[in-house]
Amino acid sequence: MTTANPSIDQANTLPLKEKLAKTTAIQRRRAFLLTLPLVLFLLISFVFPIGQMLFNSIHNNKVSAVVPDFATAIQQWDGQGLPSEATFEIFVKDLAKAKKVREVGRTVGNMATRINYEMPGSRSLFTKSARKAGKIKQGPYKEALIKIDKKWANPQVWLTLQRASHDISPSFYVAAMDLKYNETGEVVEADELYQIYLDNFIKTLWLAALITFICVLLAYPVAYLLSVLPLRQSNLLMIMVLLPFWTSLLVRTTAWIAILQTEGVINDLLVYFGVIGDDGRIQMIYNQTGTIIAMVHILLPFMILPLYSVMKTIQPTYMRAALSMGSKPFYAYRRVYLPQTIPGLAAGTLLVFILAIGYYITPALVGGQDGLLISNLIAYHIQKSLNWSLGAALGTMLLVVVLLLYWVYNKLIGIDKLKFG
């Protein structure tokens, strides 16, 4: 006589609802484990960097890390006249201590650089005073510090120090919007010489929209040909479309320099055929023209492929049916064919515009001073000026602009209509 397995009997007696919940929980755990590498990749390469950028755009502790006691004491100042003698004493002693520190990120040079962002030309004030602060052994500290440099008698220096002593500050967004703090600490319009960021934002949006529009004009007929040509011809044309992807972006960009320069291929041909004189060669490089031409060439496949993926699925019988019912070709195209291509057109437009608005390499190589985009200014602050907080503020503003445009696009067209393939 055989005995039944208790575990099997117990499983058979479980209610169906509990069995289903248990099975679903196991499937969810498996699905989570399968997607865990992708989640970790997105967190490390996308979410954390964006979060760090958002944090750095408002956080800068270069002052509080160098003169911590002074950073606390200066907050008690009411902003009228000069700080008290006690505050001067704390500042001089902190400055003398900081001069001896060699720890990365906590040197007087770091603090001087931070203040120099808001008061250009003030870096030498801090470095010179730090060298002599150790010699001030007793008060009055206010007179001794002003004796080192008369700029210490300027209340604006102390107002700037007070603002910069806050680790969390909107100062870099103020600079990114072409504004500044005046002598009394109020936010006013920056000097015309320093008003570069908003104009560059507008120029970036305009060039991105123009490049997207040109890509639509060029890509639509190419995608249509790909969808209606016989397989042999369409495969050859598709290879020509995909060929840029097989070539380095740097090589493609530098090739345009050789083609567009005043002594380049296009100008030589125009001179050879007598279209222009040798002394009337056209400047097509290191300006907005070069940026537009090179970026249209690079981004064109990103418009063609979504359009082609949609056009390939459109049945030709739809157009023939419309024509057989007496419709004119253009009217049939506008009412029957064009609406069916909207998903691919929307996907390509969104893809090209977002890529164009954040492009960096091509404008840097062929744009010159006139063709630079906001991404080039962000790269400048990250790589050269080392003003990471201002670069992060500009990057955050660019991210907000992209998200806002995405929201508007969703309201006008609908993200659900996008189709990449």
C-alpha positions in Angstrom: 0.0 0.0 0.0 1.5 3.4 -1.0 1.3 6.5 1.1 0.5 9.9 -0.4 3.0 12.7 -0.5 2.0 15.3 2.2 3.4 18.2 0.2 1.4 17.3 -2.8 -1.7 16.8 -0.8 -1.2 20.2 0.9 -0.7 21.9 -2.5 -3.9 20.3 -3.8 -5.8 21.6 -0.8 -4.7 25.3 -1.3 -7.4 27.6 -2.5 -7.2 28.6 -6.2 -6.8 32.3 -5.2 -3.7 31.6 -3.1 -2.2 29.4 -5.8 -2.6 32.2 -8.4 -1.1 34.8 -6.0 1.9 32.5 -5.3 2.5 31.9 -9.0 2.1 35.6 -9.9 4.6 36.5 -7.1 7.1 34.0 -8.5 6.7 35.4 -12.0 7.2 39.0 -10.8 10.4 38.1 -9.0 11.7 36.4 -12.1 10.8 39.4 -14.2 12.5 41.7 -11.8 15.7 39.6 -11.7 15.7 39.6 -15.6 15.3 43.3 -15.8 17.6 44.1 -12.9 20.8 44.6 -15.1 18.9 47.1 -17.3 17.6 48.9 -14.2 21.1 49.2 -12.7 22.5 50.3 -16.1 19.8 53.1 -16.3 20.4 54.2 -12.7 24.2 54.3 -13.1 24.4 55.9 -16.6 21.2 58.0 -16.7 19.4 58.7 -13.4 22.4 59.3 -11.1 24.2 61.6 -13.5 21.1 63.7 -14.1 20.5 63.8 -10.3 24.1 64.9 -9.7 23.7 67.6 -12.4 20.5 68.9 -10.7 22.3 68.9 -7.3 25.5 70.6 -8.6 23.4 73.3 -10.2 22.4 74.6 -6.8 25.1 73.3 -4.5 28.6 74.7 -4.2 30.5 74.5 -0.9 33.8 76.1 -2.0 33.5 78.9 0.6 32.1 77.0 3.6 34.7 74.2 3.0 37.6 76.7 3.1 36.4 79.2 5.8 33.8 77.2 7.8 33.7 79.4 10.9 33.4 82.5 8.9 30.7 80.9 6.7 28.6 80.5 9.8 29.4 83.9 11.3 28.7 86.0 8.2 25.1 84.8 8.1 24.5 87.0 11.2 25.4 90.1 9.3 22.5 92.4 8.3 24.2 93.5 5.0 24.6 97.1 6.1 28.0 98.7 5.9 30.8 96.3 6.8 30.7 93.2 9.0 31.6 93.5 12.7 35.2 93.4 14.0 34.5 89.9 15.4 33.5 88.6 11.9 36.7 90.2 10.5 38.7 88.3 13.1 37.1 85.0 12.3 37.6 85.6 8.6 41.3 86.4 9.0 42.0 83.4 11.2 40.1 81.1 8.9 42.0 82.5 5.9 45.3 81.9 7.7 44.4 78.3 8.4 43.2 77.7 4.9 46.5 78.9 3.5 48.2 75.9 5.1 45.7 73.4 3.8 46.6 71.4 0.8 43.5 69.2 0.6 41.8 69.1 -2.7 38.7 71.3 -2.8 39.6 73.2 0.4 42.3 75.6 -0.8 42.0 79.4 -0.9 42.3 79.2 -4.7 39.0 77.2 -4.8 37.2 79.9 -2.8 38.8 82.7 -4.8 37.6 81.0 -8.0 34.0 80.7 -6.6 33.9 84.4 -5.8 35.5 85.3 -9.1 32.5 83.8 -10.9 30.3 86.6 -9.4 32.9 89.3 -9.1 35.3 89.0 -12.1 38.9 90.1 -11.2 38.6 89.4 -7.5 40.7 86.2 -7.4 43.9 88.0 -6.7 42.3 89.7 -3.7 41.9 86.4 -1.9 45.1 84.8 -2.8 47.1 87.9 -1.9 45.3 88.4 1.4 45.7 84.7 2.3 49.4 85.0 2.0 49.5 87.9 4.4 46.7 86.8 6.8 49.1 84.7 8.9 51.1 87.8 9.8 48.1 89.4 11.5 48.4 88.3 15.1 46.2 90.8 16.8 43.5 93.4 16.2 42.0 95.5 15.0 41.5 92.9 12.2 39.3 95.1 10.1 41.9 97.8 9.7 44.7 95.2 9.1 42.7 93.5 6.4 41.8 96.7 4.6 45.5 97.7 4.8 46.4 94.6 2.8 43.9 95.6 0.1 41.4 98.5 0.0 38.9 96.3 -1.7 38.0 94.8 1.6 36.3 98.1 2.5 33.8 97.4 -0.4 30.5 96.0 1.1 29.8 94.2 -2.2 32.7 91.8 -1.5 31.2 90.8 1.8 27.7 90.6 0.3 29.1 88.2 -2.3 30.9 86.2 0.4 27.7 86.0 2.4 25.7 84.6 -0.6 28.5 82.2 -1.5 28.7 80.9 2.0 25.4 79.2 1.5 26.0 75.7 0.2 22.6 75.8 -1.6 22.3 78.9 -3.7 20.4 80.0 -6.9 23.4 82.1 -8.0 24.3 79.9 -10.9 20.7 80.0 -12.3 20.9 83.8 -12.0 24.0 83.8 -14.1 22.6 81.3 -16.6 19.6 83.6 -17.2 21.9 86.6 -17.9 21.2 88.2 -14.6 23.5 89.3 -11.7 23.4 90.6 -8.2 24.0 94.3 -7.8 25.8 96.2 -5.0 22.7 95.9 -2.7 22.2 92.2 -3.4 19.2 92.6 -5.8 18.9 90.6 -9.0 19.3 92.8 -12.0 20.1 92.4 -15.7 23.7 91.5 -16.3 26.0 93.8 -18.3 25.6 93.5 -22.1 29.0 91.9 -22.4 27.9 89.0 -20.3 24.5 88.4 -21.8 25.3 85.3 -23.8 23.3 82.4 -22.5 19.6 83.3 -23.3 20.6 84.5 -26.8 22.4 81.2 -27.3 19.4 79.2 -26.0 17.1 81.0 -28.6 19.7 80.4 -31.3 19.9 76.7 -30.4 16.2 76.3 -30.5 15.9 78.1 -33.8 18.7 76.1 -35.5 17.3 72.9 -34.1 13.9 73.7 -35.6 15.4 74.7 -38.9 17.5 71.6 -39.2 14.5 69.4 -38.3 12.4 71.2 -41.0 15.1 70.7 -43.7 15.4 67.0 -42.7 11.7 66.6 -43.1 11.8 68.1 -46.6 14.7 65.9 -47.7 13.7 62.7 -45.9 10.1 62.5 -47.0 10.6 61.8 -50.7 13.6 59.5 -49.9 11.5 57.5 -47.5 8.7 57.3 -50.0 11.0 56.0 -52.7 12.3 53.4 -50.3 8.8 52.2 -49.6 7.6 51.9 -53.3 10.7 50.9 -55.2 11.3 47.2 -56.0 13.3 45.3 -53.4 16.6 45.4 -55.3 16.6 49.1 -55.8 15.3 49.9 -52.4 18.0 47.8 -50.7 20.7 49.8 -52.6 19.1 53.1 -51.6 18.9 51.8 -48.0 22.6 51.1 -48.0 23.3 54.6 -49.1 21.0 55.9 -46.3 22.8 53.7 -43.7 26.3 54.4 -45.0 26.9 57.4 -42.7 26.3 55.1 -39.7 29.3 53.0 -40.7 31.6 56.1 -40.8 33.0 57.8 -37.7 31.1 61.0 -36.8 34.4 62.8 -36.5 35.4 61.7 -40.0 32.1 62.9 -41.5 32.3 66.2 -39.8 35.9 66.9 -40.9 35.0 65.9 -44.4 32.5 68.8 -44.5 35.3 71.1 -43.5 37.2 70.1 -46.7 34.1 70.4 -48.8 32.8 73.7 -47.5 35.9 75.8 -46.9 36.6 78.7 -49.2 39.3 76.7 -51.0 37.2 73.5 -50.9 35.4 71.4 -53.4 32.1 73.4 -53.7 33.8 76.7 -54.1 36.3 75.3 -56.6 33.4 73.9 -58.7 31.5 77.2 -58.6 34.6 79.1 -59.7 35.3 76.4 -62.4 31.9 76.7 -64.0 31.9 80.5 -63.7 29.1 80.9 -61.2 31.3 83.0 -59.0 34.7 84.7 -59.4 37.8 83.6 -57.6 37.7 86.6 -55.4 34.0 86.0 -54.5 34.3 82.6 -52.9 31.5 81.9 -50.4 32.2 81.5 -46.7 30.3 78.3 -45.8 32.3 77.0 -42.9 32.9 78.2 -39.3 29.4 79.8 -39.2 25.8 78.8 -38.9 25.7 77.7 -42.5 28.3 75.1 -41.9 26.6 73.9 -38.7 23.2 73.5 -40.6 24.7 71.7 -43.6 26.8 69.2 -41.5 24.1 68.5 -38.9 21.4 68.0 -41.6 23.7 65.4 -43.2 24.3 63.6 -39.9 20.7 63.7 -38.6 19.0 62.9 -41.9 18.9 59.1 -41.4 17.2 59.6 -38.1 14.3 61.2 -40.0 14.3 58.8 -43.0 14.1 55.5 -41.0 11.0 56.3 -38.9 9.2 57.6 -42.0 10.2 54.5 -44.0 9.0 52.1 -41.3 5.6 53.7 -41.5 5.3 54.2 -45.2 6.3 50.6 -45.9 3.1 49.4 -44.1 0.7 51.7 -46.0 -1.1 49.7 -48.6 -0.9 51.2 -52.1 -4.5 50.1 -52.7 -5.7 53.0 -50.5 -4.4 55.6 -52.9 -5.7 53.7 -55.9 -9.1 53.4 -54.3 -9.2 57.2 -53.7 -8.2 58.0 -57.3 -10.7 55.5 -58.7 -13.5 57.3 -56.8 -12.6 60.5 -58.7 -10.3 62.2 -56.2 -7.4 64.3 -57.6 -3.9 63.0 -56.8 -2.9 65.9 -54.5 -6.2 65.7 -52.6 -6.0 61.9 -52.3 -2.4 62.3 -51.0 -3.4 64.9 -48.4 -6.5 63.1 -47.2 -5.4 59.4 -47.5 -1.7 59.0 -47.6 -0.3 61.9 -45.5 -2.4 61.2 -42.3 -1.1 57.6 -42.3 2.5 58.8 -42.2 2.0 61.1 -39.2 3.3 58.5 -36.7 6.6 58.2 -38.5 6.8 61.9 -39.2 6.2 62.7 -35.5 8.8 60.2 -34.3 11.4 61.5 -36.7 10.7 65.1 -36.0 10.9 64.6 -32.2 14.1 62.4 -32.5 15.9 64.9 -34.8 14.9 67.9 -32.8 16.1 66.5 -29.5 19.3 65.3 -31.0 19.9 68.7 -32.7 19.2 70.7 -29.6 21.9 68.9 -27.6 24.5 68.4 -30.3 28.1 69.2 -29.5 30.9 67.8 -31.7 29.7 69.1 -35.1 29.0 72.7 -34.0 32.4 72.7 -32.2 34.2 71.7 -35.4 32.4 73.5 -38.2 30.3 76.2 -36.4 33.0 78.7 -35.4 31.9 81.4 -33.0 28.7 82.1 -34.9 27.5 78.4 -35.1 28.1 77.3 -31.5 25.1 75.9 -29.6 24.3 75.9 -25.9 25.8 72.5 -25.5 29.2 74.0 -26.5 28.9 76.6 -23.7 28.1 73.8 -21.3 31.1 71.8 -22.4 33.3 75.0 -22.0 32.3 75.4 -18.4 32.8 71.7 -17.6 36.1 71.3 -19.4 37.8 74.7 -19.4 36.5 77.2 -17.0 35.7 74.4 -14.5 32.6 76.2 -13.4 30.7 73.0 -13.0 27.8 74.5 -11.2 27.1 77.0 -14.0 27.5 74.2 -16.5 25.1 72.1 -14.5 22.6 75.0 -14.3 22.7 75.4 -18.1 22.3 71.7 -18.6 19.3 71.6 -16.2 17.7 74.5 -18.1 18.3 72.6 -21.4 16.7 69.5 -19.9 13.7 71.6 -18.7 13.3 73.1 -22.2 13.4 69.6 -23.8 10.8 68.3 -21.3 8.6 71.3 -21.9 8.7 70.9 -25.6 8.0 67.2 -25.2 4.9 68.1 -23.1 3.7 70.6 -25.7 4.4 68.0 -28.5 2.3 65.5 -26.5 -0.6 68.0 -26.2 -0.6 69.0 -29.9 0.1 65.7 -31.6 0.1 62.9 -29.0 3.1 60.7 -28.0 0.9 57.7 -28.5 1.0 58.4 -32.3 4.8 58.1 -32.4 6.0 55.1 -34.3 9.7 54.2 -34.7 9.2 51.0 -36.5 
